[in-house]
Amino acid sequence: DGVTERGVALPGFLYLHMLFILRGRAETTWAVLRAFGYGKDLRLEKRCLPDLDEYYTDQSFELSDEAVAFVVALFHQRDLDKDGALSPDELAALFERAPSILWATHPRRVQLDANGNLTLPGYLAHWTASCYLAPRDTLECLIYLGYQGGGRESVPSALWVSPRRGVEFKKQKPARSVFNVLVCCGPGVDTGASCAAFLTGTFSPTPKGEGEGGEEQAPEVAVSIASASSSSASHGRGSGERDGKKSGAGMYFLVQGVSCSAARDLLPAAGHVAHKASVGTSRPPYDAILFIYDAHNPTSFASCAEVMSEIAARKLLLPYLLASIHRDSETQAEQIVDGAVVNVTAYCSEHRLLAPTSLSTSGGLASLDGLTHQLSSCCTSPHQASPALAAHLRQTAYLSSAATYGMWAVLLAGAGVFAVLRVRARK
């Protein structure tokens, strides 16, 4: 079994190296491992991985269509009982050739079945989040698992890199399909329940107290990941699609829930500009912020308003939405801001904000369908939910038009002067 007509098979290859080790010639085995890029810790060395440091911090990484097809094939291969989900043993078997499960050190909540096993949408969500947050580790893991794009040519075949955020803003239609969303919860709204709602599609409030918003920050880095499409064949990007063209991919939300008091530390500093940096050293910037406040807590909206004021003060081009939680058929429209009673609808109108989405929990659960749709629109058309971004785009368009008209004016003036001089020269 160790030798075939084509040469040495895997059993024979392993048997030969076992003989080398038993006979005290382990240096031969180490020479083979080093030839394939492995170091002393039996991990691929950095020289064997492509350099990802040439990208800007406002660009994001997603799996290409080829990479998605590869990991989906692995899922079906290891789903031995064909129940559409991976048990812990089946998942461990899938990653047996890798040092560890890719997301083992980054726990997050994804879709599971009734038995707590990992479904295909949840499995793809894990891969999507890992690629977005740690593209270098994801690429390394793909090579361990046998992806045929190893080496420096694997970036265009395994990863899709989005255009810079400024380019997408000008087009007003992002090419990316993975969006980093910060859920900012006011007092009376639980952060964990708010993020878990994106998995179940319903909101079940569990406030910790009348003046508390639960945890300062939900324990998961990416608490909940939701896909807008269940088609496994259309979750990625083509390897050559670097011009912003989409391939019918669904949408993913990477949701991180925090209280309003903790949100300020997560916002970019004033004057922050995207720059080239080492990939994976920090969490990518947020694409949108969702403020959820308790309509029955008079000070809940005030905490959200303070964070919105901070966003305006820092001149951040961040779109954001408002959602109110109420436990009966009537929503309390008045809230206290800076010690004064204000009408939330009037406040939103004054600051050019979209009206809050009402989440009624009078029946115990509130549907998130409408809110998810609005959040999708907010991410794909951010200028509609960000007064600062809309003003920035208007100013940019005005300056561009002024520059164009100025150029034509100079050209026409120059042509006129040239014509006058030519007439005088003939006389």
C-alpha positions in Angstrom: 0.0 0.0 0.0 3.0 2.3 0.5 4.0 2.3 -3.2 1.8 2.6 -6.3 2.5 2.9 -10.0 2.6 6.6 -9.7 5.2 6.5 -6.8 5.2 6.6 -3.0 1.7 6.9 -1.4 0.9 8.6 1.8 1.2 5.4 4.0 4.6 4.7 2.4 5.8 8.3 2.9 4.8 8.2 6.6 6.4 4.8 7.0 9.7 6.1 5.6 9.9 9.0 8.0 9.0 6.7 10.9 12.1 4.6 9.9 14.2 7.7 9.7 13.2 8.7 13.2 13.6 5.2 14.7 17.1 5.0 13.2 18.2 8.3 14.6 18.0 10.3 11.4 15.4 12.8 12.5 17.3 15.5 10.6 16.0 14.0 7.4 12.4 14.5 8.5 13.2 18.0 9.7 14.8 18.8 6.3 11.5 17.8 4.5 9.4 19.9 7.0 11.7 23.0 6.5 11.5 22.5 2.7 7.7 22.9 3.0 7.9 26.0 5.2 7.5 24.5 8.6 9.4 25.8 11.6 10.5 24.3 14.9 7.0 24.7 16.3 5.6 22.8 13.4 3.8 25.9 12.1 4.2 27.6 8.8 6.8 30.3 8.9 5.9 33.8 8.0 8.1 33.7 4.9 5.7 31.1 3.5 2.7 33.3 4.0 1.8 36.3 1.7 2.5 39.8 3.0 -0.8 41.5 4.0 0.8 44.7 5.3 0.3 46.7 2.1 -3.4 47.3 2.8 -5.2 50.2 4.5 -7.0 50.0 7.8 -10.3 50.9 6.1 -10.2 47.9 3.7 -11.7 44.6 4.7 -11.0 41.0 3.8 -13.6 38.4 2.7 -13.4 34.9 1.5 -13.4 34.4 -2.3 -15.9 32.1 -4.0 -13.2 29.5 -4.4 -12.3 29.6 -0.7 -16.0 29.4 0.3 -16.5 26.4 -2.0 -13.5 24.7 -0.4 -14.6 25.2 3.2 -18.2 24.1 2.3 -16.8 20.9 0.8 -14.9 20.3 4.0 -18.2 20.7 6.0 -20.0 18.1 3.9 -17.1 15.8 4.0 -16.9 15.8 7.8 -20.7 15.7 8.3 -20.7 11.9 8.6 -24.2 11.5 9.9 -25.5 13.9 7.2 -27.7 15.9 9.7 -26.6 19.2 8.3 -24.6 20.1 11.3 -21.1 19.4 12.8 -20.9 17.9 16.3 -17.8 18.8 18.4 -16.1 15.6 17.4 -16.8 16.2 13.7 -15.6 19.8 14.0 -12.4 18.6 15.7 -11.8 16.1 12.9 -12.2 18.8 10.3 -9.4 20.8 11.8 -7.2 17.8 12.7 -4.5 19.0 10.2 -4.4 22.5 11.6 -2.8 23.5 15.0 -6.3 24.3 16.4 -9.8 25.2 15.4 -9.5 28.6 13.7 -12.0 30.4 16.0 -11.1 28.5 19.2 -9.6 31.6 20.8 -12.3 33.9 19.5 -15.6 32.6 20.8 -18.7 34.1 19.3 -22.3 33.3 19.0 -23.5 31.8 15.7 -26.4 29.8 14.5 -26.6 26.3 16.0 -29.2 23.5 15.7 -31.5 22.2 18.5 -28.7 19.9 19.8 -26.1 22.7 20.0 -24.2 21.5 16.9 -22.8 23.9 14.3 -25.0 24.4 11.2 -23.7 25.3 7.8 -24.8 29.0 8.1 -23.1 29.2 11.5 -20.0 27.5 10.2 -19.8 30.0 7.3 -20.4 32.8 9.7 -17.4 31.7 11.8 -15.2 31.6 8.7 -16.4 35.0 7.5 -15.8 36.6 10.9 -12.3 35.0 11.2 -11.4 36.2 7.7 -12.6 39.7 8.5 -10.9 40.0 11.9 -7.8 37.8 11.4 -7.2 37.4 7.6 -3.6 36.2 8.1 -4.6 33.4 10.5 -7.5 32.4 8.2 -5.2 32.1 5.2 -2.7 30.1 7.2 -5.5 27.7 8.3 -6.7 27.3 4.7 -3.2 26.2 3.7 -3.1 23.7 6.6 -6.4 22.2 5.5 -5.2 21.7 1.9 -6.3 24.8 0.0 -4.5 24.8 -3.3 -3.6 28.4 -3.3 -0.7 28.3 -0.9 2.2 30.6 -1.2 2.4 34.2 -2.3 -0.3 33.7 -4.9 -2.9 32.7 -2.4 -4.2 36.2 -1.6 -6.0 36.8 -4.9 -7.4 33.2 -4.9 -8.5 32.9 -1.3 -9.2 36.4 -0.1 -11.1 39.3 -1.6 -10.0 42.7 -0.6 -12.6 45.5 -0.5 -12.0 49.0 -1.9 -11.1 51.8 0.5 -14.0 53.1 2.4 -13.7 56.6 0.9 -14.1 55.1 -2.6 -17.2 53.3 -1.5 -18.6 56.4 0.0 -18.2 58.3 -3.3 -20.0 55.5 -5.1 -22.6 55.4 -2.3 -22.8 51.6 -2.8 -20.3 49.5 -0.8 -18.9 46.4 -2.6 -18.2 44.7 0.7 -20.7 42.3 2.2 -19.4 42.0 5.8 -20.3 44.9 8.1 -19.0 45.7 11.5 -21.8 47.0 13.7 -21.6 48.4 17.2 -24.8 48.0 19.2 -24.9 50.8 21.9 -27.4 50.0 24.6 -28.8 52.7 26.9 -29.7 52.0 30.6 -32.4 49.4 30.9 -31.4 47.5 27.8 -29.3 44.3 28.1 -26.3 44.2 25.8 -26.2 40.4 25.6 -29.9 40.0 24.8 -29.6 42.8 22.2 -26.9 41.0 20.2 -28.4 37.6 20.6 -31.6 38.9 19.0 -29.8 39.0 15.6 -29.5 35.2 15.7 -33.1 34.4 16.7 -34.7 37.3 14.9 -36.7 38.2 18.0 -35.8 40.4 21.0 -36.4 39.3 24.5 -35.4 42.0 26.9 -33.8 41.1 30.2 -32.8 44.4 31.8 -30.6 44.2 34.9 -32.3 47.0 36.6 -34.1 50.3 36.1 -30.9 52.3 35.7 -28.6 49.6 34.4 -27.9 48.4 30.9 -26.6 45.0 31.8 -22.9 44.3 31.1 -20.6 47.1 30.1 -19.6 44.9 27.1 -20.8 41.6 25.9 -18.2 38.9 26.4 -17.8 38.0 22.7 -15.8 40.2 20.4 -18.2 39.5 17.6 -21.3 38.6 19.6 -23.6 37.7 16.8 -23.2 37.2 13.1 -26.3 37.2 10.9 -26.4 36.3 7.2 -28.9 37.8 4.9 -28.6 34.9 2.5 -28.7 31.2 3.2 -27.2 30.2 -0.1 -23.8 28.6 0.6 -22.7 29.0 -3.0 -23.0 32.8 -3.0 -21.3 33.9 0.3 -17.9 34.8 -1.2 -16.1 36.9 -3.8 -14.5 35.9 -7.1 -10.7 35.9 -7.0 -10.4 38.5 -9.7 -13.2 40.8 -8.5 -11.0 43.7 -7.3 -13.0 46.3 -9.2 -15.9 46.2 -6.7 -18.2 43.8 -8.7 -20.4 41.6 -6.5 -21.1 37.9 -7.1 -24.5 37.7 -5.4 -23.1 37.4 -1.9 -25.3 37.7 1.1 -24.8 40.1 3.9 -23.1 39.5 7.3 -23.3 41.6 10.5 -20.5 41.4 13.0 -22.3 42.7 16.1 -20.6 43.9 19.2 -22.8 45.0 22.1 -21.6 47.6 24.6 -23.2 50.0 27.0 -23.3 53.7 26.2 -20.7 54.4 28.9 -18.2 52.0 27.2 -19.0 53.1 23.6 -16.9 56.3 23.8 -13.7 54.3 24.2 -14.4 52.3 21.0 -15.0 55.3 18.8 -12.1 56.5 16.5 -10.3 59.7 17.7 -11.1 63.0 16.1 -9.2 63.5 12.8 -8.6 59.7 12.5 -7.3 58.9 9.0 -7.0 55.4 7.6 -3.4 54.4 7.1 -1.3 51.4 6.1 -0.8 49.1 9.0 -0.1 45.5 9.9 -3.2 43.4 9.2 -5.0 41.9 12.2 -3.4 44.1 14.8 -6.6 45.9 15.7 -10.3 45.5 15.1 -11.5 47.0 11.9 -13.5 50.3 12.1 -17.2 50.2 12.6 -19.5 50.5 9.6 -22.6 51.5 11.5 -23.9 52.1 15.1 -27.2 50.9 16.4 -28.5 52.8 19.5 -31.1 50.9 21.5 -32.8 52.7 24.4 -35.6 51.8 26.8 -38.7 53.9 26.0 -39.9 53.5 29.6 -36.6 54.7 31.2 -36.6 58.6 30.9 -32.8 58.7 31.0 -32.1 55.9 28.6 -32.2 58.1 25.5 -30.0 60.7 27.1 -27.1 58.2 27.3 -27.5 57.5 23.6 -27.7 61.2 22.8 -24.4 61.8 24.6 -22.7 59.3 22.4 -24.3 60.8 19.2 -23.0 64.2 20.3 -19.6 62.7 20.7 -19.7 61.4 17.2 -20.7 64.8 15.9 -18.0 66.5 18.0 -15.3 64.1 16.5 -16.7 64.7 13.0 -16.9 60.9 12.4 -18.5 59.8 9.2 -20.5 57.0 10.9 -24.1 56.2 10.0 -26.3 55.3 13.0 -29.8 54.2 13.7 -32.1 54.4 16.7 -34.4 51.7 18.1 -36.7 51.9 21.1 -37.8 49.1 23.4 -41.3 49.3 24.9 -43.3 46.7 26.7 -46.8 47.8 25.8 -48.8 49.1 22.8 -47.8 52.7 23.4 -44.3 54.1 23.1 -43.2 56.8 25.5 -42.2 59.5 23.0 -40.7 61.9 25.6 -37.3 61.4 27.2 -35.0 63.5 29.4 -31.9 65.0 27.7 -29.6 67.3 29.6 -32.3 67.7 32.3 -35.0 68.8 29.8 -37.9 66.7 28.6 -37.7 66.3 24.8 -39.8 64.6 22.2 -37.6 61.9 20.6 -39.3 62.4 17.2 -38.7 66.1 17.2 -35.1 65.5 18.4 -34.5 63.2 15.4 -36.0 65.7 13.0 -33.9 68.5 14.4 -30.7 66.5 14.0 -31.7 65.0 10.6 -31.9 61.5 12.1 -34.1 58.6 11.0 -37.1 58.1 13.3 -36.5 55.3 15.9 -37.7 51.8 15.1 -40.1 50.6 17.7 -39.6 47.1 19.1 -42.7 46.2 21.1 -42.3 43.3 23.6 -45.8 43.4 24.8 -46.2 39.8 23.6 -42.8 38.8 25.2 -40.9 38.9 21.9 -40.2 41.6 19.4 -39.5 40.9 15.7 -36.2 42.3 14.3 -37.2 42.0 10.7 -37.8 45.7 10.1 -34.8 46.7 12.1 -32.5 44.3 10.3 -33.8 45.7 6.9 -33.1 49.2 8.1 -29.6 48.3 9.3 -28.9 46.7 6.0 -29.9 49.8 4.2 -27.8 51.9 6.6 -24.7 49.8 5.8 -25.2 49.8 2.0 -26.4 53.4 1.8 -24.6 55.1 4.8 -25.1 58.6 3.5 -28.8 58.2 4.2 -28.2 57.6 8.0 -25.3 59.9 8.6 -25.8 63.7 8.5 -22.1 64.3 8.6 -21.4 61.9 5.7 -24.2 63.3 3.6 -22.8 66.8 4.2 -19.3 65.6 3.4 -20.5 64.0 0.1 -22.3 67.2 -0.8 -19.2 69.3 -0.1 -17.0 66.9 -2.1 -19.4 67.0 -5.0 -19.5 70.9 -4.9 -15.7 71.2 -4.8 -15.4 68.7 -7.6 -17.9 70.6 -9.7 -16.2 73.9 -8.8 -12.9 72.5 -9.9 -14.3 71.2 -13.1 -16.0 74.6 -14.0 -12.8 76.4 -13.0 -10.8 74.3 -15.3 -13.1 74.9 -18.2 -13.1 78.6 -17.4 -9.3 78.7 -17.5 -9.3 76.8 -20.8 -11.9 79.1 -22.4 -10.1 82.2 -21.2 -6.8 80.9 -22.5 -8.4 80.1 -25.9 -9.9 83.6 -26.0 -6.5 85.2 -25.3 -4.9 83.0 -27.9 -7.5 84.0 -30.5 -7.0 87.7 -29.7 -3.2 87.4 -30.0 -3.5 85.5 -33.3 -5.8 88.2 -34.8 -3.4 91.0 -33.7 -0.4 89.1 -35.2 -2.2 88.9 -38.6 -2.7 92.7 -38.6 
